[in-house]
Amino acid sequence: MGVPTMKHKFLATGLSLFVVVSTAFAQETATTGAAAVTEASDPNRIYIPVGDPNLKKVLISIEPTTGGGTLANSFYATLTADLEFTDFFELLPPSKMPVAKGGLVAGSFRFEPYRAMGVEFLIKSGVSMNAGKPQAELRLYDVARGVQILGRLYPLVGTVKDPGRELAHYSGNDVIESLTGEPGIFRTRILMSCGLKKKEIYVMDFDGQNITQLTRDGNFALSPSWAPDGKRLLFTSYREWGTKGALNPNLYLYDMSLHQRSVLSAAKGLNTGGSFHPTQNKIAYTFSQNGKPEIYILDLGSKTRYPITKTMFFSVEPDWSPSGSQVVFSSSKTGRPHIWVANADGSNAKRLTFAGEYNSSPNWSPKGDRIVFSGQENRGNNFNIFMIDPSGSNLVRLTSDSHSNENPTFSPDGRFLAYSSNENGSYQIKVTTARGGRNKTLSPKSLGPCKQPAWSPRL
């Protein structure tokens, strides 16, 4: 076997310092009669064209992780669940995998049994301990061409609750990037507001695992949203604040690493629906000066605010475009609430929706090409989720259920939507593809009704 070359890439996270070692292996000669294998010569090749409307699932074989024990089991279970979540793959059942699987390294196994079953991609992985620290190795192969697409060693530095899960998320993200050209979303999280008589802010992993309660206000904590750095969040709370202890919906900034909050806006009236500008130190939010909710811009540096809307009844729920040059919001400018877009200073306001009784909760896609929102077609109907272009064209219904589906939020790759639904009686957070279709419930009923999900950037 040729000598591998190493390239180190250090990734700092809130949990640990993670080292990814990229390995480019030279030609490997089989010792079992398998054909020689070479590293893929076109690293920029897109194997799975995500934007293709006719995209079909590809058959992948994810071999059981070697190394044994809890670490291997956790890594394999997580990696399998992550890749299945994407809806890109059909997983080859373990019962159909070749009996003689060989090792991880090309040349120690034969591709032919996989080709015969129509397998397009093969993943081999192993875990071990190095100086008392867990590490994982993953190799991704193009079965048809007999080449290695990805080969990396993942040592974990630091302490986490489930190292196998953490290592699998990192390697799974790399698998997705190697095949689609864009990193995966397996290290993202979702905020939500949960509770029956009282509501608190919670955060969970993208797949509904590791739920953590962030606030204990004993009142109403609502409308969470992420900062672009994924380290801070905005939310509104009715908890007592100030010397007089008055109850008021105030806007807070919460630091995820320090677990500390600070008040951003506590003027009498509504201070809610905050949204960070993608590149500048300011937020858009709803402020009801003199009882009229309007969209305001709050400069976090100068602590000054100014309105960008002026409507008859209300303008609420702002969300920035990815470039920060526009804002989308819900407004009753023309009577009933509809979805509008405007320049960052409020100029050139344009109405996007013209049908429906009540349209709300707009969210801009990460690429800026689509906007999702909740819509009620008439007073007797529940809410459903719709998608529209920022130009106001190509309106598409994503759900058409007899129950309500509300508060849609895009994943950072734009391929998925998290939303709140009362399909099972009480509101729970669900996730579906941005094309609509099957959904998966994320939040447990034990938290009470959960609404207003907000999907984090990649962490």
Phi, psi and omega per residue, in radians:
M1 nan 2.427 3.106
G2 -1.187 2.813 -3.138
V3 -1.370 2.197 -3.124
P4 -1.265 2.572 3.009
T5 -1.733 2.550 -3.044
M6 -2.023 2.456 3.010
K7 -2.329 2.121 -3.066
H8 -1.676 2.403 3.074
K9 -2.330 2.139 -3.073
F10 -1.756 2.244 3.136
L11 -2.060 2.041 3.104
A12 -1.583 2.314 3.103
T13 -2.249 2.994 3.098
G14 -1.213 -0.311 -3.097
L15 -1.738 -0.600 -3.018
S16 -2.873 3.013 2.962
L17 -1.753 2.101 -2.987
F18 -1.981 2.275 -3.099
V19 -1.916 2.178 3.073
V20 -1.902 2.155 -3.137
V21 -1.880 1.987 3.117
S22 -1.521 2.307 -3.129
T23 -2.099 2.252 3.066
A24 -1.951 1.853 -3.019
F25 -1.551 2.440 3.059
A26 -1.306 3.104 -3.112
Q27 -0.999 2.375 -3.111
E28 -2.022 2.269 -3.098
T29 -1.631 2.295 -3.093
A30 -1.207 2.474 3.032
T31 -1.849 -0.034 -3.119
T32 -2.048 0.217 3.109
G33 1.676 -0.077 3.114
A34 -1.279 2.739 -3.120
A35 -1.202 2.652 3.075
A36 -1.119 2.569 -3.070
V37 -2.186 2.449 3.108
T38 -2.078 2.702 3.080
E39 -1.130 2.499 3.105
A40 -1.012 2.306 -3.069
S41 -1.587 -0.058 -3.110
D42 -2.170 1.356 -3.056
P43 -1.124 -0.311 -3.133
N44 -1.598 0.089 -3.137
R45 -1.141 2.386 3.061
I46 -1.700 1.938 -3.122
Y47 -1.452 -0.602 -3.124
I48 -2.140 1.794 -3.129
P49 -1.325 1.712 -2.982
V50 -1.033 -0.641 -3.064
G51 -1.382 -0.055 -3.108
D52 -1.247 2.057 -3.126
P53 -1.133 -0.339 -3.135
N54 -1.732 0.306 -3.108
L55 -1.065 2.268 3.103
K56 -1.996 2.745 3.122
K57 -1.142 2.523 3.096
V58 -1.900 2.592 -3.106
L59 -1.466 2.186 -3.137
I60 -2.226 2.493 3.059
S61 -1.914 2.042 3.090
I62 -1.845 1.775 -3.076
E63 -1.189 2.543 3.067
P64 -0.928 2.400 -3.105
T65 -1.204 2.275 3.124
T66 -1.464 2.811 3.127
G67 2.068 -0.451 3.045
G68 1.256 2.953 3.063
G69 1.391 -3.051 -3.095
T70 -1.082 -0.673 -3.122
L71 -1.055 -0.834 -3.136
A72 -1.153 -0.735 -3.137
N73 -1.102 -0.764 3.140
S74 -1.149 -0.742 3.136
F75 -1.069 -0.852 -3.088
Y76 -1.136 -0.799 -3.124
A77 -1.088 -0.721 -3.120
T78 -1.225 -0.798 -3.141
L79 -1.057 -0.759 3.133
T80 -1.095 -0.799 -3.142
A81 -1.137 -0.695 3.139
D82 -1.063 -0.865 -3.077
L83 -1.215 -0.582 3.076
E84 -1.177 -0.591 3.141
F85 -1.034 -0.598 -3.029
T86 -1.156 -0.394 -3.090
D87 1.238 0.249 3.068
F88 -1.479 -0.489 -2.852
F89 -2.083 2.589 2.831
E90 -1.838 2.141 -3.053
L91 -1.529 2.258 3.063
L92 -1.184 2.162 3.135
P93 -1.054 2.486 3.122
P94 -0.958 -0.536 -3.117
S95 -1.173 -0.340 -3.122
K96 -1.743 -0.036 3.140
M97 -1.242 2.600 3.118
P98 -0.973 2.477 -3.133
V99 -1.138 -0.798 3.115
A100 -1.598 1.653 -3.036
K101 -1.485 -0.376 -3.123
G102 1.281 -2.903 -3.132
G103 -1.617 -2.876 3.141
L104 -1.444 -0.559 -2.986
V105 -1.404 2.376 3.076
A106 -0.990 2.361 -3.065
G107 1.838 -0.347 3.112
S108 -1.639 0.018 3.125
F109 -2.576 2.933 3.133
R110 -1.894 2.420 3.115
F111 -1.383 -0.445 -2.978
E112 -0.973 -0.757 3.126
P113 -1.055 -0.572 3.113
Y114 -1.286 -0.717 3.098
R115 -1.038 -0.715 -3.098
A116 -1.084 -0.468 3.131
M117 -1.639 0.008 3.120
G118 1.447 0.252 3.124
V119 -1.212 2.300 -3.137
E120 -1.692 -0.619 -3.129
F121 -2.326 2.573 -3.113
L122 -2.257 2.292 3.070
I123 -2.038 2.240 3.026
K124 -2.122 2.425 -3.077
S125 -2.584 2.757 3.082
G126 -2.643 2.681 3.103
V127 -2.174 2.721 3.122
S128 -2.808 3.049 3.051
M129 -1.940 2.321 3.125
N130 -2.190 1.946 -3.082
A131 0.955 0.700 3.091
G132 1.419 0.028 -3.120
K133 -1.965 2.430 3.137
P134 -1.276 2.573 3.039
Q135 -2.575 2.741 3.129
A136 -2.272 2.607 3.023
E137 -2.131 2.346 3.136
L138 -2.338 2.405 3.063
R139 -2.289 2.293 3.141
L140 -1.986 2.261 -3.078
Y141 -2.113 2.506 2.928
D142 -1.530 1.890 -3.004
V143 -1.183 -0.772 -3.074
A144 -1.062 -0.722 -3.097
R145 -1.613 -0.226 -3.141
G146 1.179 0.705 -3.138
V147 -2.212 2.666 3.071
Q148 -1.507 2.200 3.129
I149 -1.578 -0.669 -3.047
L150 -2.514 2.366 3.030
G151 -2.550 1.962 -3.067
R152 -2.498 2.649 3.047
L153 -1.911 2.313 -3.062
Y154 -2.095 1.583 3.016
P155 -1.449 2.438 3.136
L156 -1.841 2.125 3.124
V157 -1.884 2.142 -3.100
G158 2.083 -3.000 -3.103
T159 -2.203 2.213 3.066
V160 -2.297 2.807 -3.082
K161 -1.112 -0.754 -3.080
D162 -2.323 1.530 -3.073
P163 -1.083 -0.590 3.118
G164 -1.077 -0.739 3.118
R165 -1.139 -0.765 -3.126
E166 -1.117 -0.781 3.124
L167 -1.113 -0.678 3.141
A168 -1.162 -0.666 3.115
H169 -1.090 -0.773 3.132
Y170 -1.092 -0.861 -3.097
S171 -1.191 -0.631 3.094
G172 -1.097 -0.687 3.067
N173 -1.052 -0.689 3.126
D174 -1.203 -0.632 3.083
V175 -1.050 -0.824 -3.133
I176 -1.102 -0.731 3.130
E177 -1.133 -0.670 -3.141
S178 -1.134 -0.548 -3.073
L179 -1.643 -0.518 -3.047
T180 -1.990 -0.264 -3.077
G181 1.536 -0.002 -3.134
E182 -2.353 2.363 -3.100
P183 -1.060 2.741 3.084
G184 -1.306 -3.123 -3.082
I185 -2.066 0.402 -2.990
F186 -1.335 -0.148 3.032
R187 -2.013 0.747 3.052
T188 -1.960 2.865 -3.100
R189 -2.366 2.864 -3.089
I190 -2.240 2.206 3.018
L191 -1.499 2.723 3.080
M192 -2.822 2.796 3.075
S193 -1.938 2.106 -3.010
C194 -2.283 2.632 3.066
G195 2.382 2.820 -3.119
L196 -1.681 -1.324 3.138
K197 -1.438 -0.449 3.056
K198 -2.265 2.570 -3.109
K199 -2.155 2.378 3.119
E200 -2.194 2.824 3.105
I201 -1.564 2.270 3.091
Y202 -2.141 2.813 3.024
V203 -2.358 2.505 3.115
M204 -2.481 2.826 3.037
D205 -1.132 2.858 -3.085
F206 -0.986 -0.430 -3.087
D207 -1.776 0.177 3.097
G208 1.583 0.007 -3.136
Q209 -1.541 2.891 3.041
N210 0.960 0.963 3.123
I211 -1.301 2.290 -3.137
T212 -2.290 2.330 3.066
Q213 -1.481 2.216 -3.089
L214 -1.708 -0.613 -3.130
T215 -2.022 2.680 3.042
R216 -2.417 1.028 -3.013
D217 -1.453 -0.303 3.133
G218 1.138 0.453 -3.131
N219 -2.586 -2.290 3.108
F220 -2.017 1.986 3.023
A221 -1.948 2.108 -2.906
L222 -2.371 2.951 2.922
S223 0.895 1.000 3.107
P224 -1.317 2.635 3.039
S225 -2.663 2.706 -3.047
W226 -1.643 2.605 2.897
A227 -1.386 2.725 3.139
P228 -1.016 -0.453 -3.137
D229 -1.441 -0.113 3.131
G230 1.230 0.149 -3.096
K231 -1.868 -0.200 -3.120
R232 -2.338 2.819 3.075
L233 -2.553 2.787 3.047
L234 -1.917 2.563 2.971
F235 -2.791 2.874 3.102
T236 -1.926 2.413 3.128
S237 -2.397 2.518 3.088
Y238 -1.651 0.189 -3.103
R239 -1.186 2.762 -3.112
E240 -1.084 2.449 3.114
W241 -2.616 2.499 3.122
G242 1.605 2.991 -3.059
T243 -1.171 -0.512 -3.110
K244 -1.545 -0.136 3.100
G245 1.130 0.533 -3.092
A246 -1.280 2.488 3.066
L247 -1.535 2.170 -3.084
N248 -2.730 2.501 3.084
P249 -1.275 1.651 -3.087
N250 -1.744 2.678 -3.119
L251 -1.704 2.236 -3.083
Y252 -2.084 2.635 2.965
L253 -1.887 2.256 -3.084
Y254 -2.097 2.236 3.109
D255 -1.621 2.049 -3.042
M256 -1.206 -0.568 -3.098
S257 -1.392 -0.630 -3.129
L258 -1.596 -0.245 -3.073
H259 0.973 0.761 3.133
Q260 -2.217 2.633 3.133
R261 -2.138 2.760 3.023
S262 -2.480 2.602 -3.127
V263 -1.415 2.293 3.075
L264 -1.777 -0.664 -3.133
S265 -2.600 2.107 -3.100
A266 -2.322 0.456 3.092
A267 -1.178 2.660 -3.122
K268 -1.040 2.284 -3.093
G269 1.978 -2.914 -3.120
L270 -1.279 2.319 2.957
N271 -2.359 1.538 -2.922
T272 -2.603 3.026 3.043
G273 1.124 0.693 -3.083
G274 -1.237 2.494 3.119
S275 -2.452 2.130 3.138
F276 -1.216 2.421 2.951
H277 -1.150 2.462 -3.059
P278 -1.142 -0.435 -3.087
T279 -2.314 -0.291 -3.060
Q280 -1.927 2.763 -3.066
N281 -1.474 1.116 3.122
K282 -2.677 2.846 3.138
I283 -2.295 2.707 2.937
A284 -1.822 2.432 3.133
Y285 -2.741 2.994 3.115
T286 -1.687 2.190 3.131
F287 -2.294 2.281 -3.057
S288 -1.878 1.241 3.041
Q289 -1.210 2.289 -3.109
N290 1.055 0.481 3.037
G291 1.443 0.023 -3.133
K292 -1.932 1.924 3.134
P293 -1.203 2.157 3.107
E294 -2.353 2.883 3.085
I295 -1.484 2.194 3.109
Y296 -2.085 2.703 2.975
I297 -1.868 2.219 3.110
L298 -1.954 2.029 3.075
D299 -1.417 2.021 -3.054
L300 -1.287 -0.334 3.108
G301 -1.409 -0.905 -3.101
S302 -1.528 -0.188 -3.108
K303 1.066 0.565 3.107
T304 -1.938 2.667 3.118
R305 -2.349 2.692 3.120
Y306 -2.659 2.600 -3.107
P307 -1.453 2.618 3.026
I308 -2.111 -0.003 3.041
T309 -2.256 2.736 3.053
K310 -2.591 1.801 -3.013
T311 -2.207 2.953 -3.096
M312 -1.210 -0.726 -3.077
F313 -2.095 -1.104 -3.142
F314 -2.797 2.712 2.915
S315 -2.361 2.201 -2.983
V316 -2.490 3.043 2.969
E317 1.001 1.007 3.132
P318 -1.296 2.613 3.022
D319 -2.556 2.314 -3.091
W320 -1.356 2.598 2.919
S321 -1.234 2.766 -3.125
P322 -0.996 -0.524 3.131
S323 -1.430 -0.282 -3.090
G324 1.389 0.119 -3.099
S325 -1.554 -0.239 -3.121
Q326 -2.420 2.833 3.082
V327 -2.266 2.382 3.004
V328 -1.878 2.526 -3.088
F329 -2.774 2.940 3.047
S330 -1.775 2.327 -3.047
S331 -2.565 2.587 3.046
S332 -1.759 0.549 -3.132
K333 -0.861 -0.672 -3.073
T334 -1.960 0.353 3.114
G335 2.041 -1.548 3.135
R336 -1.370 2.659 -3.135
P337 -1.171 2.195 3.096
H338 -2.353 2.961 -3.131
I339 -1.572 2.272 -3.127
W340 -2.224 2.701 2.939
V341 -2.192 2.628 3.114
A342 -2.608 2.830 3.000
N343 -1.102 2.879 -3.072
A344 -1.035 -0.444 3.122
D345 -1.656 0.108 3.122
G346 1.631 -0.158 -3.112
S347 -1.331 2.849 3.076
N348 0.969 0.765 3.118
A349 -1.169 2.367 -3.092
K350 -2.355 2.305 3.113
R351 -1.439 2.274 -3.119
L352 -1.695 -0.664 -3.068
T353 -1.895 2.538 -3.128
F354 -2.285 -0.184 3.116
A355 -1.870 2.728 3.059
G356 1.790 2.772 -3.132
E357 -1.490 -0.657 -3.049
Y358 -2.684 2.032 3.118
N359 -2.043 2.291 -2.984
S360 -2.644 3.124 3.008
S361 0.930 0.906 3.124
P362 -1.263 2.581 3.099
N363 -2.494 2.237 -3.072
W364 -1.492 2.417 3.128
S365 -1.222 2.689 -3.104
P366 -1.040 -0.501 3.128
K367 -1.592 -0.084 3.069
G368 1.404 0.126 -3.048
D369 -1.697 -0.146 -3.119
R370 -2.530 2.733 3.052
I371 -2.302 2.272 3.045
V372 -1.843 2.681 3.132
F373 -2.780 2.924 3.057
S374 -1.693 2.419 -3.125
G375 -2.411 2.413 3.048
Q376 -1.938 2.037 -3.017
E377 -1.259 -0.625 3.023
N378 -2.659 2.961 -3.011
R379 -1.087 -0.415 -3.136
G380 -1.530 -0.086 -3.074
N381 -1.697 2.798 2.955
N382 -1.454 3.039 3.090
F383 -1.468 2.535 3.005
N384 -2.311 2.998 -3.058
I385 -1.807 2.337 -3.136
F386 -2.222 2.799 3.084
M387 -2.329 2.498 -3.095
I388 -2.557 2.682 3.046
D389 -1.309 2.670 3.098
P390 -1.054 -0.302 3.086
S391 -1.406 -0.209 -3.093
G392 1.678 0.061 -3.139
S393 -1.770 2.995 3.050
N394 0.997 0.923 3.055
L395 -1.246 2.223 -3.101
V396 -2.283 2.351 3.029
R397 -1.539 2.250 -3.134
L398 -1.735 -0.484 3.072
T399 -2.261 2.639 3.132
S400 -2.550 1.001 -3.017
D401 -1.797 2.847 3.097
S402 -1.410 -0.167 3.056
H403 -1.803 3.120 -3.094
S404 -1.645 2.430 3.026
N405 -2.227 2.112 -2.956
E406 -2.420 3.005 2.993
N407 0.929 0.932 -3.126
P408 -1.229 2.544 3.094
T409 -2.491 2.300 -3.122
F410 -1.295 2.563 2.893
S411 -1.277 2.798 -3.070
P412 -1.139 -0.249 3.042
D413 -1.692 -0.044 3.106
G414 1.317 0.104 -3.072
R415 -1.638 -0.281 -3.080
F416 -2.281 2.785 3.052
L417 -2.244 2.315 2.902
A418 -1.751 2.540 -3.110
Y419 -2.769 2.935 3.099
S420 -1.798 2.459 -3.077
S421 -2.540 2.493 3.058
N422 -1.839 0.547 3.141
E423 -0.976 -0.631 -3.103
N424 -1.749 0.391 3.128
G425 1.809 -1.210 3.101
S426 -1.635 2.633 3.139
Y427 -1.140 2.293 3.051
Q428 -2.344 2.776 3.093
I429 -1.496 2.252 3.115
K430 -2.143 2.889 3.085
V431 -2.362 2.501 3.100
T432 -2.557 2.980 3.053
T433 -1.312 2.757 -3.138
A434 -1.225 -0.078 3.030
R435 -1.623 -0.078 -3.022
G436 1.485 -3.086 3.134
G437 1.981 -2.535 -3.056
R438 -1.123 2.644 3.127
N439 -2.281 2.847 3.125
K440 -2.300 2.327 3.110
T441 -1.425 2.287 -3.107
L442 -1.810 -0.813 -3.037
S443 -1.561 2.414 -3.141
P444 -1.380 2.671 3.122
K445 -1.133 -0.352 -3.119
S446 -1.100 -0.366 3.110
L447 -1.417 -0.125 -3.018
G448 1.450 -3.025 3.131
P449 -1.042 2.282 3.112
C450 -2.083 2.280 -3.120
K451 -2.446 3.124 3.022
Q452 0.967 0.952 3.088
P453 -1.184 2.609 3.059
A454 -2.410 2.100 -3.068
W455 -1.547 2.325 -3.082
S456 -1.301 2.847 2.880
P457 -1.219 3.090 3.071
R458 -1.157 2.302 -3.056
L459 -1.818 nan nan
